[in-house]
Amino acid sequence: MILFTEEHKEWILRASPYTGCPKTQTRRFWNKPRAKAGSIHQARTKMFGKPFARLLIREVWSQKVRDITLSDVRAEGYKTCIEFWMVLCEVNHIPLIRMNKILDRDCYAVRFELQEALE
């Protein structure tokens, strides 16, 4: 299972209003990978909520936040790196004043495709 915000749910099922394309990547501050290429995960907005989709995991890799490319940011559903970093801080409850510290953190990138919409 992978949790997403309500906003990102819409971007996965339909398309991001910023890019016009579906969201196909997500970044996580996991201690170790919790997804593996080739596996299928339920996508939910709440831990015990109803799944809204099944996602096929295509690739998982580790990277520094500062190394996220504009292409990655667009696959996340955003137009700019700054916009994405601000949301990354907000979703992970990291004060914006600490944004410089988040840039040096490692995260796991997960590239996925929508296998099946469940709604």
C-alpha positions in Angstrom: 0.0 0.0 0.0 1.1 3.5 -0.8 -0.6 6.6 0.7 -1.3 9.7 -1.3 -3.1 13.0 -0.7 -6.6 13.5 -2.1 -5.1 16.0 -4.6 -2.6 13.4 -5.8 -5.3 10.8 -6.1 -7.0 12.9 -8.7 -3.6 13.4 -10.5 -3.0 9.6 -10.6 -6.6 8.8 -11.8 -6.9 11.7 -14.3 -4.1 14.2 -14.7 -2.3 17.0 -12.9 -3.8 20.4 -13.7 -0.2 21.7 -13.9 1.1 19.3 -16.4 -2.0 17.8 -18.1 -0.5 14.4 -17.5 -1.1 11.7 -14.9 1.2 11.5 -11.9 3.6 8.6 -12.4 6.3 9.1 -9.7 6.4 9.7 -5.9 9.1 10.4 -3.4 9.3 8.8 0.1 11.6 9.2 3.1 11.7 5.5 3.9 14.6 3.9 5.8 14.6 1.1 3.3 12.6 0.5 0.1 9.0 -0.5 0.7 8.2 -1.2 -2.9 9.9 -3.4 -5.5 9.9 -3.1 -9.3 7.3 -5.5 -10.7 5.1 -5.5 -7.6 1.5 -4.2 -7.5 0.5 -1.9 -4.6 -2.9 -0.5 -3.5 -3.1 3.3 -3.6 -5.0 4.9 -0.7 -5.6 8.3 0.8 -6.0 6.8 4.4 -4.3 3.9 6.1 -7.5 2.0 6.6 -9.4 3.6 3.8 -10.7 2.0 0.6 -8.1 1.7 -2.1 -8.7 3.9 -5.1 -6.2 2.2 -7.5 -3.7 -0.6 -8.1 -0.3 0.7 -9.1 2.3 -1.4 -10.9 5.8 -0.4 -9.6 8.2 0.1 -12.5 11.3 1.3 -10.8 12.6 2.2 -7.3 15.8 4.1 -6.7 17.5 6.2 -4.0 18.5 9.9 -4.6 19.2 13.1 -2.9 16.3 15.6 -3.0 18.5 18.1 -4.6 19.1 15.7 -7.5 15.5 15.5 -8.5 15.2 16.7 -12.1 12.6 18.9 -13.7 11.5 15.8 -15.6 11.0 14.0 -12.3 9.1 17.0 -10.9 6.7 16.9 -13.9 6.2 13.2 -13.4 5.2 14.1 -9.8 2.6 16.4 -11.3 4.3 19.8 -10.7 5.7 22.6 -12.9 8.8 23.6 -10.9 11.3 22.2 -8.5 10.6 24.9 -5.9 6.8 24.2 -6.0 7.5 20.4 -5.6 10.0 20.9 -2.7 7.5 23.1 -0.9 4.8 20.4 -1.1 7.4 17.8 -0.1 8.1 19.8 3.0 4.4 20.3 3.8 3.4 16.6 3.3 6.3 15.5 5.4 5.7 18.1 8.1 9.1 19.8 7.6 9.2 23.5 8.3 10.0 25.5 5.1 12.8 27.2 7.1 14.6 23.9 7.0 14.3 23.5 3.3 18.1 23.6 2.8 18.4 20.6 5.1 15.8 18.6 3.1 17.8 19.1 -0.1 20.6 17.0 1.2 18.3 14.2 2.5 18.1 10.8 0.7 14.7 9.7 -0.5 13.3 6.8 -2.5 11.8 7.6 -5.8 9.1 5.3 -7.0 8.0 5.2 -10.7 4.7 3.6 -11.2 1.8 3.2 -13.7 -1.9 3.0 -13.1 -2.8 -0.7 -13.3 -6.4 -0.4 -12.4 -8.7 2.4 -11.2 -10.9 1.1 -8.4 -13.4 4.0 -8.3 
